[in-house]
Amino acid sequence: MSIAYQIKKCGFWKHGVLIITLLLLASCSPPIKHRSLSANASPAWVRNHPASRTHFIGIGSAEIDADLNAAQKLARSRALQDIAEQIQVAVVSEVRMFAQCNTIDDKYFVHETFQQNIEAFSKAVLSDWEEKNTFSDASGFFWSKVIISKKEYYAKVNKTITDAAGSLCDIIKNSSCGSARFRLEELCRGFYIIDGLFNMPLYGKVQGREVLLNNELTRCMRRLLESIEIRPSVQHADLDAVQQAPEHIGVYVFLDGKKDRSLAIGWSSSLGPSKCRTLSPRSDGMYAMQITSVPPKTDAIKITAAPDLNTMTYELIRRKFIIPACTFTLQRQRAQVYIEKSTRFCSFVARELGRQSAITIVPIKENAQFILTSDFEEAVGASLENSIFRAQGRLHVRLSSNSGADLLDYSGVIESADGMSAQKAIDNTRRSAVEVAVNKIQSAF
């Protein structure tokens, strides 16, 4: 693919990367010998900016002050900047436009490796530049003349573009076979190549037809993600009040209708991620997980499974791809509870459990599934230590089935503090005791 063709396709890359390269390489060349002349004997390239058909020529100057080497580096940098402005005066705004065009939720987004990509590509494309002449005048200024071969510049740009286009053609071809993870990694590698070239349009032949590879890569990724299906082993599970959570539930992953075992699966739950425990995949290809508890709730517990792609997940989301996922639900019936030896504290606990839709209080013991006994024995008053009031008490909670089997038998000291008054410390302790009792009861299911 010729450079002329690529330039025709993408005006930005006619000269786009040079300005950044030149600034990056401005201090790479070692000092060279120069000659000092009087102001009247300054060379022609100082008096009049030269032009050339074969080279880009840049002229820069800097005041010498006390450091000749520093002046030479600054003059060289300005000479390189002079070349950069000749090649593409708008490249800075083009780069800024690129950064602003990549947004998430209408907020500007700049890829975290964008600067590294600029540096790596720039150094690869342009490393051959020459400081042709230097000159210091009688007024204390140092002058530098830098040249870059136009032929070499365009040859390197053309080679980089051609190599990138060739790599993308291979990636697109590879993405049609192999495991799901392999295909995803290949296509993401293609996006990294495009990022490294500032999202410039790249063209190549795919299946005998010339296409815009940027769009083809996006199309292949979208098609691949749509061909990945995640199916749950159960769509919905209803549990009674005493039934244990399913020991093994999970999902199967299919690629083009066939089981795929190459992807790791990440789990989330409407109860929080701590409730999901990932298990080893089964021999039949099922990705297994375990719910540590299913508390009684009116609303179903929603479990979501999606591929765990590490950094690829972020790359796909920022490019607005939809990652395949599936959701299934678990729901436990509300427990029918009879309160035995009802106390004021036990009423508080029962009221809070009812508010959370965790239990239904029944008035007849024979109709209940569970018997609840709870009490909180407060210590007399509150102690004062270092101007802090401390109160405590002993909590006891017992939950058993109607047949007499214990599900929970807890006893422990509850303590709270307050810096304002003894009564507030006592109130805080009571609230803490209710909260602990409710959590203990819910965790019994």
KOLBASE-68745 format. One line per 3 residues: for each residue x, y, z of N, C-alpha, C. Coordinates in steps of 0.2 Angstrom, whole numbers, m for minus. Example, Ala and Ser with C-alpha at 12.3 -4.5 7.8 and 13.67 -1.06 7.14 Angstrom:
2
66,m28,39,62,m22,39,66,m16,39  64,m11,35,68,m5,36,64,0,39 .
END
This chain:
445
4,m6,0,0,0,0,4,6,0  3,11,m5,8,16,m6,7,22,0  12,26,1,11,31,5,6,36,3 .
6,37,m4,2,42,m7,m6,40,m6  m7,33,m7,m14,31,m5,m16,32,2  m12,31,7,m13,32,14,m15,39,15 .
m10,43,12,m11,51,13,m18,53,11  m20,50,5,m26,52,2,m32,50,6  m31,44,10,m36,42,14,m37,45,20 .
m31,48,23,m31,51,30,m26,57,30  m29,63,29,m25,69,29,m22,70,35  m24,68,41,m21,69,47,m14,66,47 .
m13,60,44,m7,56,44,m2,59,38  m4,64,35,0,66,30,7,68,33  6,71,39,12,73,43,11,73,50 .
6,69,52,3,70,59,8,69,65  12,63,65,15,62,71,22,66,72  24,70,67,31,72,67,32,77,73 .
27,81,74,28,87,79,29,84,86  26,79,88,27,76,94,34,72,95  35,69,89,42,65,89,48,70,89 .
47,76,86,53,81,86,54,83,93  48,85,96,49,88,103,52,82,108  50,76,107,53,71,111,60,70,110 .
62,70,104,69,69,102,74,75,102  71,80,104,75,87,104,81,87,107  82,83,113,88,83,117,92,76,116 .
91,73,110,94,66,110,101,67,106  102,72,102,108,72,98,114,75,103  120,72,102,126,75,106,128,82,103 .
131,85,107,134,92,105,139,91,99  139,95,94,143,95,89,147,102,89  153,102,85,157,108,85,153,113,81 .
154,119,83,151,125,79,156,130,78  155,135,74,160,140,73,156,147,75  160,152,78,158,158,80,160,163,74 .
155,167,72,157,173,68,154,179,70  156,184,67,153,191,69,146,191,66  142,196,69,135,197,66,135,198,59 .
140,201,56,140,203,49,142,197,45  145,192,48,147,186,44,143,180,45  137,181,47,132,176,49,131,172,42 .
130,165,42,129,162,36,122,163,33  121,161,27,114,163,24,108,159,27  109,153,30,104,150,33,101,153,39 .
105,158,42,103,161,48,99,168,46  102,171,40,98,177,38,92,175,34  92,170,30,86,168,26,84,161,27 .
78,159,29,76,152,30,77,148,24  81,143,23,82,139,17,76,135,16  75,133,10,70,128,8,73,122,4 .
70,116,4,73,111,0,67,106,m2  68,103,m8,64,98,m10,65,91,m7  71,90,m5,73,83,m2,73,83,5 .
73,89,9,73,88,16,68,93,19  66,92,25,63,97,30,69,100,33  69,107,33,74,111,36,71,115,42 .
74,115,48,72,119,53,77,123,56  76,129,58,81,134,61,78,136,68  83,136,72,81,138,79,87,142,83 .
85,146,87,90,150,91,89,150,98  94,151,102,93,152,109,99,156,112  97,160,117,102,165,120,107,160,124 .
114,161,124,119,157,127,119,158,134  119,163,137,120,165,144,126,161,146  126,157,151,132,154,154,133,147,152 .
128,144,149,128,137,148,127,136,140  133,134,137,133,133,129,129,127,128  130,121,131,126,115,130,118,116,130 .
116,120,136,109,121,137,106,125,131  110,130,129,108,134,123,108,130,117  112,126,116,112,121,110,106,117,110 .
104,114,115,98,110,116,92,113,114  92,120,117,86,124,116,85,126,109  91,128,106,90,130,99,89,124,95 .
91,118,96,90,112,92,82,110,93  80,111,99,73,110,100,68,114,96  70,121,96,66,126,92,67,124,85 .
73,122,82,73,120,75,69,114,73  68,109,78,64,104,77,57,106,77  55,111,81,48,113,81,47,117,75 .
52,120,72,51,124,66,49,119,60  52,113,60,51,108,55,44,105,57  42,104,63,35,102,65,30,106,62 .
31,113,63,26,118,61,25,118,53  31,116,50,30,116,42,26,110,40  27,104,44,24,98,42,17,98,44 .
15,100,50,8,100,52,7,105,58  5,111,56,4,116,61,m2,114,66  m7,110,63,m13,108,67,m13,102,71 .
m7,99,71,m7,92,74,m9,92,82  m7,97,85,m8,98,92,m16,98,93  m19,102,89,m27,102,90,m30,96,88 .
m27,92,83,m29,86,81,m29,81,86  m23,81,90,m23,76,95,m28,78,101  m28,84,102,m33,86,107,m40,84,105 .
m42,85,99,m48,83,96,m49,76,97  m44,72,96,m45,64,97,m46,63,104  m43,66,109,m44,65,116,m52,66,118 .
m54,72,115,m61,74,117,m66,70,113  m65,67,108,m70,63,104,m71,56,108  m66,54,112,m67,48,116,m70,50,123 .
m77,49,123,m80,51,129,m84,45,132  m85,45,139,m89,40,142,m94,45,146  m101,44,145,m106,47,149,m105,55,148 .
m103,57,142,m102,64,140,m97,67,144  m92,63,146,m86,66,150,m80,65,145  m76,69,145,m70,68,141,m66,63,144 .
m63,58,140,m59,53,142,m53,52,138  m47,51,141,m41,50,137,m38,44,139  m37,40,134,m34,33,136,m28,33,140 .
m27,29,145,m22,30,150,m15,28,147  m15,25,141,m8,24,138,m7,28,132  m11,33,131,m11,37,125,m4,41,124 .
m2,43,130,5,47,129,10,42,128  10,36,131,15,31,129,15,29,122  9,28,119,8,26,112,11,32,108 .
10,38,109,13,43,105,20,43,105  23,42,111,30,41,111,33,35,108  30,29,109,33,23,106,32,24,98 .
26,26,96,26,26,88,30,32,85  31,37,89,35,43,86,42,41,85  45,37,91,52,35,90,53,30,85 .
48,26,84,49,21,79,48,24,72  44,29,71,44,32,64,49,36,62  51,41,67,56,46,66,62,45,71 .
67,43,69,73,43,73,79,46,70  79,46,63,84,49,59,84,56,57  86,61,61,87,68,60,94,70,61 .
96,75,58,103,77,58,103,85,60  108,87,64,109,94,66,115,95,61  113,99,55,118,100,50,123,105,51 .
121,111,54,125,116,56,123,120,62  129,123,65,127,127,71,131,133,70  129,139,74,132,145,73,131,149,79 .
136,153,82,135,158,88,137,164,85  132,169,86,134,176,84,136,180,89  138,186,87,142,191,92,137,194,97 .
130,193,96,126,196,101,124,191,106  127,185,106,126,180,111,121,175,110  119,173,104,114,168,102,117,162,99 .
114,157,100,117,151,97,111,148,92  113,146,86,109,145,81,110,137,79  104,134,77,105,127,75,101,126,69 .
104,122,64,100,120,58,99,112,58  93,110,58,92,103,58,88,101,52  90,95,49,87,93,43,84,86,44 .
79,84,40,76,77,40,74,76,33  76,70,31,75,68,24,68,66,23  65,70,18,58,68,17,57,61,14 .
61,59,10,61,52,8,61,47,13  65,48,18,65,43,24,59,44,28  57,50,29,51,51,33,45,48,30 .
44,49,24,38,46,21,39,38,20  45,36,20,46,29,19,44,25,26  46,28,31,45,25,38,37,26,40 .
34,32,38,27,32,40,23,27,35  25,26,29,22,21,25,23,14,28  29,13,30,30,6,32,26,5,39 .
26,10,43,22,9,49,15,8,48  12,12,43,5,11,41,4,4,38  8,2,34,8,m4,30,8,m10,35 .
13,m10,39,14,m15,44,8,m16,49  5,m10,51,m1,m10,55,m7,m13,52  m8,m11,45,m13,m13,41,m13,m21,40 .
m7,m23,39,m6,m30,38,m7,m34,45  m5,m31,50,m7,m35,57,m14,m35,58  m18,m30,56,m25,m30,57,m28,m35,53 .
m26,m35,47,m29,m40,42,m28,m47,45  m22,m49,48,m21,m55,51,m25,m56,57  m26,m51,62,m30,m51,68,m37,m53,66 .
m40,m49,61,m47,m50,59,m48,m58,56  m43,m60,53,m43,m67,50,m43,m72,56  m39,m71,61,m38,m75,67,m44,m75,71 .
m48,m70,71,m53,m69,76,m59,m73,74  m59,m77,68,m64,m81,66,m64,m88,68  m58,m90,72,m57,m97,74,m54,m96,81 .
m54,m102,85,m51,m103,91,m56,m102,97  m54,m102,103,m58,m101,109,m61,m94,109  m65,m93,114,m68,m86,115,m63,m81,117 .
m59,m83,122,m54,m79,125,m49,m77,120  m46,m82,116,m41,m81,111,m44,m75,106  m50,m76,104,m53,m71,99,m54,m64,102 .
m56,m64,108,m56,m58,111,m50,m54,112  m45,m58,114,m38,m55,115,m35,m53,108  m36,m57,103,m34,m55,96,m37,m48,94 .
m44,m47,95,m47,m41,93,m45,m35,97  m44,m37,103,m42,m31,108,m35,m29,106  m31,m34,104,m24,m32,101,m25,m27,95 .
m29,m28,91,m31,m24,85,m32,m17,88  m37,m16,93,m38,m10,95,m32,m6,98  m28,m10,101,m22,m7,104,m18,m4,98 .
m17,m7,93,m14,m5,87,m17,1,84  m23,2,84,m27,8,81,m26,13,86  m26,12,93,m25,17,98,m18,20,97 .
m13,16,95,m6,18,95,m5,22,88  m9,22,84,m9,26,78,m14,32,78  m16,34,84,m21,39,85,m28,38,81 .
m30,32,81,m36,30,78,m37,32,70  m31,32,67,m31,34,60,m34,29,56  m37,31,50,m41,26,46,m35,21,43 .
m36,15,43,m32,10,40,m36,5,35  m33,4,29,m36,0,24,m33,m6,23  m36,m11,21,m33,m18,19,m38,m22,16 .
m36,m28,14,m41,m33,10,m43,m38,15  m49,m39,16,m52,m45,20,m56,m49,16  m55,m55,15,m59,m60,11,m60,m57,4 .
m54,m54,1,m54,m52,m6,m57,m45,m7  m59,m42,m2,m62,m35,m3,m58,m30,1  m58,m24,m1,m54,m19,2,m59,m15,7 .
m57,m15,13,m62,m12,18,m58,m7,23  m62,m3,26,m59,1,32,m58,m4,38  m52,m5,40,m50,m10,45,m53,m8,52 .
m53,m2,53,m56,1,59,m63,m1,60  m67,0,55,m74,m2,56,m75,m10,56  m70,m13,52,m71,m21,51,m69,m24,58 .
m64,m21,61,m62,m23,68,m68,m23,73  m71,m17,73,m77,m16,77,m83,m21,76  m84,m22,69,m89,m26,67,m88,m33,70 .
m81,m35,69,m80,m42,71,m80,m43,79  m79,m38,83,m79,m38,90,m87,m38,92  m91,m34,89,m98,m34,90,m101,m41,89 .
m99,m44,83,m102,m51,81,m99,m56,86  m93,m56,88,m90,m61,92,m94,m60,99  m95,m54,102,m99,m54,108,m106,m56,108 .
m109,m55,102,m116,m57,101,m116,m65,100  m111,m68,98,m110,m75,97,m109,m79,104  m107,m75,109,m106,m78,116,m112,m78,120 .
m114,m84,122,m120,m85,126,m119,m88,132  m122,m85,138,m121,m88,144,m128,m90,147  m128,m96,148,m135,m99,150,m134,m102,157 .
m139,m100,162,m139,m102,169,m141,m109,169  m139,m113,174,m141,m120,175,m148,m120,178  m150,m115,181,m157,m114,184,m159,m106,182 .
m165,m105,180,m168,m98,178,m170,m95,185  m174,m99,189,m177,m97,195,m177,m102,200  m176,m101,206,m176,m106,211,m180,m103,217 .
m186,m107,219,m190,m105,225,m188,m110,231  m186,m107,236,m184,m110,242,m189,m109,248  m191,m115,251,m195,m114,257,m191,m111,263 .
m194,m110,268,m191,m106,274,m185,m110,277  m185,m117,276,m180,m121,279,m175,m124,274  m177,m123,268,m173,m127,263,m166,m123,262 .
m160,m127,262,m154,m124,261,m153,m121,254  m149,m117,253,m147,m114,247,m144,m119,242  m145,m119,236,m142,m124,231,m135,m125,232 .
m132,m131,233,m125,m132,234,m121,m130,228  m124,m131,222,m120,m130,216,m125,m127,211  m124,m121,209,m128,m118,203,m123,m114,199 .
m124,m113,193,m119,m110,189,m122,m108,182  m117,m107,177,m119,m106,170,m114,m110,166  m117,m110,160,m113,m113,154,m112,m108,149 .
m106,m108,146,m104,m103,141,m104,m106,134  m107,m103,129,m107,m106,122,m105,m101,118  m101,m103,113,m98,m99,107,m101,m102,101 .
m105,m98,97,m108,m101,91,m111,m108,92  m115,m108,98,m119,m114,100,m115,m120,103  m108,m119,103,m104,m125,106,m101,m122,113 .
m101,m127,118,m98,m125,124,m91,m123,124  m90,m117,128,m83,m114,128,m81,m114,135  m75,m116,136,m72,m116,143,m66,m112,144 .
m65,m107,140,m59,m103,140,m60,m97,144  m66,m95,146,m67,m88,149,m68,m90,157  m65,m85,161,m67,m85,168,m74,m81,169 .
m77,m83,174,m84,m80,175,m83,m76,182  m86,m70,182,m87,m66,188,m94,m66,190  m95,m66,196,m102,m66,199,m103,m60,203 .
m110,m58,203,m112,m53,207,m119,m54,210  m121,m52,215,m127,m53,218,m131,m47,221  m137,m47,221,m141,m41,223,m140,m40,231 .
m137,m46,234,m136,m46,241,m129,m43,242  m125,m42,237,m118,m40,238,m113,m46,236  m107,m44,233,m103,m49,231,m100,m54,236 .
m100,m52,242,m98,m57,247,m102,m63,248  m108,m63,245,m113,m69,246,m111,m74,241  m107,m72,235,m106,m77,230,m99,m80,231 .
m99,m86,230,m92,m90,231,m91,m94,225  m85,m92,221,m84,m96,215,m81,m102,216  m83,m107,213,m81,m114,213,m77,m116,207 .
m74,m122,207,m70,m124,201,m75,m126,196  m74,m125,190,m78,m127,184,m79,m135,184  m85,m137,183,m86,m144,183,m84,m148,177 .
m84,m154,177,m81,m158,171,m86,m157,165  m92,m156,166,m97,m155,160,m97,m148,157  m92,m143,160,m91,m137,157,m95,m131,161 .
m99,m133,166,m103,m128,170,m98,m124,175  m99,m118,174,m95,m113,179,m99,m113,185  m97,m116,191,m101,m117,197,m99,m111,202 .
m105,m110,206,m104,m105,211,m109,m107,217  m108,m104,223,m112,m105,228,m114,m99,232  m120,m99,234,m123,m93,238,m122,m95,245 .
m119,m91,249,m118,m93,256,m124,m93,260  m129,m89,258,m135,m89,262,m140,m85,258  m146,m87,259,m152,m84,255,m157,m82,260 .
m157,m76,263,m161,m74,268,m168,m73,265  m173,m74,269,m180,m73,267,m181,m65,265  m184,m64,259,m185,m58,256,m191,m58,252 .
m195,m52,252,m200,m52,247,m198,m52,240  m193,m48,239,m190,m47,232,m185,m53,231  m185,m55,224,m180,m61,223,m173,m58,223 .
m169,m63,224,m161,m61,224,m159,m62,217  m156,m57,214,m154,m58,208,m146,m59,207  m145,m65,204,m138,m67,203,m136,m65,195 .
m130,m62,194,m128,m60,188,m121,m63,186  m120,m66,181,m114,m69,179,m112,m66,172  m105,m64,172,m102,m61,166,m95,m63,165 .
m92,m63,159,m85,m65,158,m81,m60,162  m76,m63,166,m71,m59,169,m65,m58,165  m64,m53,161,m59,m52,156,m54,m47,158 .
m53,m46,165,m48,m41,167,m48,m35,164  m42,m32,161,m42,m26,158,m46,m25,152  m47,m31,148,m51,m31,142,m58,m28,144 .
m61,m30,150,m68,m27,151,m68,m20,151  m63,m16,153,m63,m9,153,m62,m7,146  m58,m10,142,m57,m8,135,m63,m9,131 .
m67,m14,132,m73,m15,129,m79,m10,131  m79,m9,137,m84,m4,140,m83,3,137  m77,5,137,m76,12,135,m77,13,127 .
m77,7,124,m78,7,116,m86,6,115  m90,5,121,m97,5,120,m99,m2,118  m95,m7,119,m97,m14,117,m102,m17,123 .
m106,m21,121,m110,m24,126,m107,m31,128  m105,m32,134,m102,m38,137,m108,m43,138  m107,m49,136,m113,m54,137,m113,m56,144 .
m119,m57,147,m121,m59,154,m127,m62,154  m128,m65,160,m135,m68,161,m137,m67,168  m143,m68,170,m146,m66,176,m151,m72,178 .
m150,m74,184,m155,m79,187,m157,m77,194  m162,m80,196,m165,m77,203,m166,m83,208  m165,m81,214,m167,m86,220,m172,m82,224 .
m176,m86,227,m181,m82,232,m183,m87,238  m183,m85,244,m185,m89,249,m191,m87,252  m195,m91,254,m202,m89,257,m201,m86,264 .
m205,m82,266,m205,m79,272,m206,m84,278  m202,m84,283,m202,m89,288,m208,m87,293  m212,m92,295,m218,m92,299,m215,m93,306 .
m215,m87,310,m211,m87,317,m216,m86,323  m216,m90,328,m219,m89,334,m214,m86,339  m216,m81,343,m212,m78,348,m214,m81,355 .
m209,m84,358,m210,m87,364,m207,m83,369  m211,m82,375,m209,m78,381,m207,m71,378  m212,m68,375,m211,m61,372,m209,m56,377 .
m204,m53,375,m202,m47,380,m202,m41,375  m201,m35,378,m201,m29,375,m195,m29,369  m190,m32,372,m184,m32,367,m186,m37,361 .
m189,m42,363,m190,m47,358,m195,m44,353  m200,m40,355,m204,m36,350,m201,m32,346  m196,m28,348,m192,m24,344,m188,m28,338 .
m186,m34,340,m182,m38,335,m187,m41,330  m193,m43,332,m198,m45,328,m201,m40,323  m201,m34,326,m204,m28,322,m199,m27,316 .
m192,m27,318,m187,m25,313,m187,m31,308  m187,m37,310,m187,m43,305,m193,m42,300  m199,m40,303,m205,m39,299,m204,m33,294 .
m201,m28,296,m200,m22,292,m195,m24,286  m191,m29,287,m186,m31,282,m189,m37,278  m196,m38,279,m199,m44,275,m196,m50,276 .
m193,m51,282,m189,m58,283,m193,m63,286  m198,m61,291,m202,m66,294,m210,m64,294  m214,m69,296,m221,m67,297,m222,m70,304 .
m225,m65,308,m226,m67,315,m233,m71,315  m233,m77,318,m240,m81,319,m242,m81,326  m248,m81,328,m250,m80,335,m251,m87,338 .
m251,m93,334,m252,m99,337,m246,m103,335  m243,m106,341,m237,m110,340,m237,m116,335  m243,m119,335,m243,m125,331,m243,m123,324 .
m244,m117,322,m244,m115,315,m238,m112,313  m233,m112,317,m226,m109,316,m221,m114,313  m217,m112,309,m211,m116,307,m205,m115,312 .
m205,m109,315,m199,m108,320,m202,m105,326  m198,m106,331,m199,m103,338,m193,m98,339  m195,m92,341,m190,m87,342,m190,m85,350 .
m184,m85,353,m184,m82,359,m178,m78,359  m179,m72,362,m173,m67,362,m174,m62,368  m168,m60,371,m169,m56,377,m162,m52,377 .
m162,m46,381,m156,m42,382,m156,m40,389  m151,m42,393,m151,m41,400,m146,m35,400  m148,m29,402,m144,m23,402,m141,m23,409 .
m135,m20,409,m131,m19,415,m134,m13,418  m134,m12,425,m136,m6,428,m132,0,427  m136,5,423,m132,11,422,m127,11,417 .
m123,16,417,m117,16,412,m111,19,416  m105,16,414,m99,18,417,m96,24,414  m92,28,417,m88,34,414,m81,32,414 .
m78,32,408,m71,31,408,m68,36,403  m63,40,405,m60,46,401,m65,50,398  m70,52,401,m76,56,399,m80,53,394 .
m80,47,393,m84,43,388,m89,38,393  m95,39,391,m100,34,395,m100,28,391  m100,22,395,m100,15,392,m106,11,395 .
m110,8,391,m115,4,393,m115,m3,390  m117,m8,393,m117,m15,390,m122,m19,393  m123,m25,390,m128,m30,391,m127,m36,388 .
m130,m41,390,m129,m48,387,m135,m50,383  m134,m52,377,m139,m53,372,m140,m61,371  m146,m63,371,m147,m70,370,m152,m71,364 .
m151,m75,359,m155,m76,354,m155,m84,353  m162,m87,352,m162,m94,351,m168,m95,346  m166,m98,340,m171,m99,335,m171,m107,334 .
m177,m110,334,m177,m117,333,m183,m119,329  m183,m125,326,m189,m127,322,m194,m129,327  m200,m130,324,m206,m132,328,m205,m139,331 .
m200,m143,328,m199,m149,330,m194,m149,336  m191,m143,337,m186,m143,343,m179,m142,341  m177,m143,334,m170,m143,332,m168,m136,332 .
m162,m135,335,m159,m128,335,m156,m126,328  m158,m120,326,m155,m117,320,m150,m112,323  m151,m109,329,m147,m103,331,m148,m103,339 .
m142,m103,342,m142,m102,349,m136,m97,351  m137,m91,351,m132,m86,352,m132,m82,359  m126,m81,362,m126,m77,368,m120,m73,368 .
m120,m67,369,m114,m63,369,m115,m56,372  m110,m53,374,m110,m46,377,m110,m41,371  m115,m36,372,m115,m30,367,m113,m24,371 .
m109,m20,368,m107,m14,372,m107,m8,367  m108,m2,369,m108,4,365,m106,10,370  m104,15,367,m102,21,371,m105,28,368 .
m104,33,372,m106,39,370,m103,45,374  m101,50,371,m97,55,374,m102,61,377  m109,60,376,m113,65,379,m116,64,385 .
m119,58,386,m123,56,392,m123,48,393  m125,46,399,m126,39,400,m132,36,397  m137,40,396,m143,38,393,m142,36,386 .
m138,41,383,m137,39,375,m133,33,374  m128,32,379,m124,26,379,m129,20,379  m133,20,384,m138,14,385,m142,13,379 .
m145,19,376,m149,18,370,m145,15,364  m139,18,363,m135,15,358,m134,7,359  m133,5,365,m132,m2,366,m138,m6,365 .
m144,m3,366,m150,m7,364,m151,m7,357  m150,m2,353,m150,m2,346,m145,m7,343  m139,m7,346,m134,m12,343,m136,m19,345 .
m140,m20,350,m142,m27,352,m147,m29,347  m152,m25,345,m157,m27,340,m154,m28,334  m149,m24,332,m146,m25,325,m142,m32,325 .
m139,m34,330,m135,m40,331,m140,m46,330  m145,m45,334,m150,m51,334,m153,m52,328  m155,m47,324,m158,m47,317,m153,m51,313 .
m147,m48,313,m142,m51,308,m141,m59,310  m140,m60,316,m139,m67,318,m145,m72,315  m151,m69,316,m157,m73,314,m157,m74,307 .
m156,m69,303,m156,m69,296,m151,m74,293  m145,m74,296,m139,m78,294,m141,m85,295  m146,m87,300,m147,m94,301,m151,m98,295 .
m153,m94,290,m157,m97,285,m152,m98,279 .
END
